[in-house]
């Protein structure tokens, strides 16, 4: 019952807690993980200092990420970032945030791109 309640609280918090992604990057050394394909990353642009690991390769390339630092995940429209978040949480990452779409996160971080 306690585990169910904890899951419910985390679910509800998603709707009320605003995450300052710029603060996470600047003050907490968050890693920006872009899970779009290499083609999407190359042709549509990227966020400065982001790490591109396509979702299909994520399980094999987890070592490119630091488990001790927060991870902000983005993709094209937010669907793949949810799947990537579950992979990271299931592999020992503690602070993992879904930023949704790449363009939205780019604006929030005021990134000029790569």
C-alpha positions as CSV (number, residue, x, y, z in Angstrom):
1,X,0.0,0.0,0.0
2,X,2.9,2.4,0.9
3,X,4.5,1.8,-2.5
4,X,1.2,2.5,-4.3
5,X,0.8,5.7,-2.4
6,X,4.3,6.8,-3.2
7,X,3.7,6.2,-6.9
8,X,0.5,8.1,-6.8
9,X,2.2,11.1,-5.1
10,X,4.9,11.1,-7.8
11,X,2.3,11.0,-10.5
12,X,0.4,13.9,-9.1
13,X,3.5,16.0,-8.5
14,X,4.2,16.0,-12.2
15,X,1.2,18.2,-12.8
16,X,2.0,20.8,-10.1
17,X,5.7,21.0,-9.7
18,X,7.5,23.3,-12.2
19,X,11.0,22.3,-13.0
20,X,13.5,25.1,-13.8
21,X,15.6,23.2,-16.4
22,X,18.0,26.2,-16.8
23,X,18.7,26.1,-13.1
24,X,19.3,22.4,-13.2
25,X,21.9,22.7,-15.9
26,X,23.6,25.8,-14.5
27,X,23.6,25.0,-10.8
28,X,23.3,21.3,-10.6
29,X,25.4,20.2,-13.6
30,X,22.4,18.4,-15.2
31,X,23.1,16.4,-18.3
32,X,20.8,17.0,-21.3
33,X,20.0,13.7,-23.0
34,X,18.5,13.9,-26.5
35,X,17.0,10.5,-27.4
36,X,16.1,11.4,-31.0
37,X,17.7,9.5,-33.9
38,X,21.1,10.7,-35.2
39,X,19.3,11.9,-38.3
40,X,16.9,14.0,-36.4
41,X,19.7,15.3,-34.2
42,X,21.8,16.3,-37.3
43,X,19.0,17.7,-39.4
44,X,16.8,19.5,-36.9
45,X,19.5,20.9,-34.6
46,X,20.4,20.2,-31.0
47,X,20.9,21.8,-27.6
48,X,24.3,23.0,-26.8
49,X,26.3,20.4,-24.8
50,X,23.5,17.8,-25.1
51,X,24.3,14.1,-25.4
52,X,22.6,12.3,-28.3
53,X,21.9,8.7,-27.5
54,X,19.0,7.4,-29.6
55,X,16.4,5.6,-27.6
56,X,17.1,2.3,-29.4
57,X,20.7,2.5,-28.2
58,X,20.2,3.8,-24.7
59,X,20.5,0.6,-22.8
60,X,23.8,-0.1,-24.5
61,X,25.2,3.4,-24.0
62,X,24.3,4.2,-20.4
63,X,28.0,4.5,-19.5
64,X,28.1,7.8,-21.4
65,X,26.0,9.3,-18.6
66,X,26.9,10.1,-15.0
67,X,24.4,8.4,-12.6
68,X,25.3,11.0,-9.9
69,X,24.2,14.0,-11.9
70,X,20.6,15.0,-12.8
71,X,19.5,14.0,-16.4
72,X,17.0,16.1,-18.4
73,X,15.6,14.1,-21.3
74,X,14.2,15.5,-24.6
75,X,13.1,14.0,-27.9
76,X,11.0,15.3,-30.8
77,X,7.6,15.5,-29.1
78,X,7.9,14.0,-25.6
79,X,6.9,10.3,-26.2
80,X,10.4,8.8,-26.3
81,X,11.6,10.8,-23.4
82,X,9.1,9.0,-21.2
83,X,10.4,5.6,-22.3
84,X,14.0,6.8,-21.8
85,X,13.1,8.0,-18.2
86,X,11.9,4.6,-17.3
87,X,15.1,3.0,-18.6
88,X,17.3,5.4,-16.6
89,X,15.3,5.0,-13.4
90,X,15.5,1.2,-13.8
91,X,19.3,1.5,-14.1
92,X,20.1,3.4,-11.0
93,X,19.7,7.0,-12.0
94,X,18.0,9.0,-9.3
95,X,17.2,12.5,-10.7
96,X,15.7,12.1,-14.1
97,X,13.4,14.7,-15.7
98,X,11.3,14.6,-18.8
99,X,11.5,17.9,-20.7
100,X,9.3,16.8,-23.5
101,X,10.0,18.1,-27.0
102,X,13.4,19.3,-28.1
103,X,12.2,22.7,-29.3
104,X,10.4,23.5,-26.0
105,X,13.5,22.6,-24.0
106,X,15.7,24.6,-26.3
107,X,13.6,27.7,-25.6
108,X,13.6,27.1,-21.8
109,X,17.4,26.7,-21.8
110,X,17.8,29.7,-24.2
111,X,20.2,27.5,-26.2
112,X,21.4,28.7,-29.6
113,X,22.1,25.1,-30.6
114,X,25.2,23.2,-31.2
